[in-house]
Amino acid sequence: METEPKENSDLLRKRNKIEANGVLSTDEPKGPADGGIRAYSVMIASFLTNGLLFGVINSYSVIYTVFEKHLREDGVPNAESRAALVGSLSMGTTFFLSPVSGVLAGIFGLRLTAVMGGLIASTGLLISSFAEYNVNVLYFSYGIMYGLGASFAYTPSLAILGHYFKKHLGMVNGIVTVGSSIFTVIMPPLMEYMIRNHGLAWLFRLLALFTLGIAFCGLLFKPIPLIIVKPTREDDTFKSMLKTIVNVEIWKIKQYRYWALSMPVALFGYFVPYVHIKTFIQSNFYNVNENLPLQCIAIMSGVGRLTFGFIADKPGINRILLQQISFYVIGCLTIILPFIKIFGLVVFISLCMGLFDGAFISLIGPIAFQLCGPSYAAQAIGCMLGLAAAPLSVGPTVAGYLYSIHQSYTLPFVLAGISPLIGATLMFTIRLKNVPSSHQSANANGVARPPSAIHVEQPPGQLLRNGQANQQTNL
């Protein structure tokens, strides 16, 4: 159905038909609650969803070392790149299918999409437990199937937040995304304990049980009915459905287009340290805590998500500039990393990388809401992550291949660090736009917005006040 927000507040006082998760109701539309038991329950569910999903994905280096060693002992050629591909496929598929997740969320609702994601991801891990050293099976079960489920659950876990929070949306995004940092600290020692005492198969079964909890979290993702539905004729149904599936409106927003196309370049080397840092430590240092750098990244990433999420809510803050700074710092530190010979400095670099990694992650949701508005946030996030999927998958695999040739992480880490620098530089194109007319000029957190091409009755500037969008509609 076509949906249109109404600029005149008087219209909101009348009882209108509204739609939530595809179900028509006669309740009056309400804005984000910004608190209450229901809102905080959704925040906790999103926190657990992010933690469980990315706690597994980010801790793949623990599985990688065992898997790579087993493949090498079996004489499998290119064992390093093959083992790395399993983990990078899960990350890449998670992001590559995010546009599909956004479409499904629009058709079936955020709640059902998230529940399906939890069930699919859990099933993928369970299948992996019966073929723990079969690389071809793991490509599908751990790489593609788990990534598919993670994608279906991840995008709704971010999009649902805009239904319950407005004033503190940046801070709430920071709290939710810190879940992956906390679980990335907890997961590696737990995974090592399971592998050492029960084997890789039982580790996959335990992770499958944990991941099943994502389906239960998804049950809480019930959107607040905010969209005012404009009555449509029966012959418009097919056209409306087609517009839902093939949504080109967000790509007419110039700032979003430049941001979304810059991100894949910046993220080419993002996952490389997560996959290879443990092997890098094993190759260059002795009698040290091999998991400590990864845990440091995770801990400080949590601090960064909370800190920058809080900062992003402040009036006049340029969220996009903050994200650019984070990419510049991460890129420089990744380039420096292979030249460090003192383990203490590696730990310090890991702490700094984690801090700015948290900045990048916590700003994805708020920037998407800022550029495209709440009604298109899920698809905006999904499309951007979908574009980033291929670089995220290819980066760690290329790094593993280069290491197998040179037996050194110098070239892989340098290349991984260059990509965020290029991506951050490309994001300056977001500021290359025509000067808007007086009635179109608006400012959202320090970033002037051009008129949106989304067909709404309210001016697409969305009457931005005090650095926050006046959001009258949502997903």
HUWO-V69110 format. One line per field, one symbol per residue. ss: DSSP state (H for helix, E for strand, L for the rest). phi: phi as a letter, one per 20 degrees, with the letter a starting at -180 (. if undefined). A space follows every 50 residues. Layout:
ss: ???
phi: ???
//
This chain:
ss: LLELLLLLHHHHHLLLLEEELLEEELLLLLLLLLLLHHHHHHHHHHHHHH HHHHHHHHLHHHHHHHHHHHHHHLLLLLHHHHHHHHHHHHHHHHHHLHHH HHHHHHHHLHHHHHHHHHHHHHHHHHHHLLLLLLHHHHHHHHHHHHHHHH HHHHHHHHHLHHHHLLLLHHHHHHHHHHHHHHHHHHHHHHHHHHHHHHLH HHHHHHHHHHHHHHHHHHLLLLLLLLEEELLLLHHHHHHHHHHHHLLLHH HHLHHHHHHHHHHHHHLLLLLHHHHHHHHHHHHHLLLLLLLHHHHHHHHH HHHHHHHHHHHHLLLLLLHHHHHHHHHHHHHHHHHHHLLLLLHHHHHHHH HHHHHHHHHHHHHHHHHHHHHHLHHHHHHHHHHHHHHHHHHHHHHHHHHH HHHHHHLLLHHHHHHHHHHHHHHHHHHHHHHLLLLLLLLLLLEELLEELL LLLLLLLLLLLLLLELLELLLLLLL
phi: .fccfdffffffeefcfccclndfbdfffcegflqogfffffffffgfff fffeffffefgffgfffffffffemfflgffffffgfffffffgefefff ffffffeeoffffffgfffffffffffffebfdeffffgefefeffffff ffeffffeffffecccfdffffgfffffgffffffffgffffffffdcnf fffffffffffgfffffffeeefffdeeeegcfgfefffffffffdedff feegffgfffeefgffegdfegffedffffffedcclcffefgfffgfff ffffffffffffeffneeffffffgfffffffffffgfeeddffffffff ffffgefffgffeffgffffednffdfffffffffffeffffffgfffff ffffeelbeffgfffffffffffffffffgeebfffffedfbcclndfdf feefecffgffmlfclmcfeeecbf
//
